[in-house]
Amino acid sequence: MGTIRVENIRIYSNHGCLQEEAKIGSHYRVDVEVKVDLSASAASDKLVDTVDYVHINKVVEEEVLKRSELLEHVVERILVRMMAEIPMIKKAKVALSKLNPPIGGDVEAVTIVMTKKRIQL
């Protein structure tokens, strides 16, 4: 088993419960970590034998650009899509951070972290 990380994906989007957040938007950061068997790709040196991080980045960008009120909803959509579209993933963890959130204080970020594991039958 190995780990692939795609870190510090930066996207501007319009999530939040406030109308101002929908209009103005915010900067977001996404970090993804997936657990996958890397033995085949390590031996073959072929992209087909591993998880393509371009695919991970595409899923993240598409889902973060779809407006939601809650960050949890966005993270769940990312996890569900990755597990559905990339069967090699055994476990995935996604951290979505809203940078400089409008919460009335000097706060750098608010981060939601969620994990999904493939069920073995």
Secondary structure, DSSP 8 states (H G I E B T S, - for coil): -EEEEEEEEEEEE--SSSHHHHHH-EEEEEEEEEEE--HHHHHH--GGGS--HHHHHHHHHHHHTS--S-HHHHHHHHHHHHHHH-TT-SEEEEEEEEES-SSSS--SEEEEEEEEE----
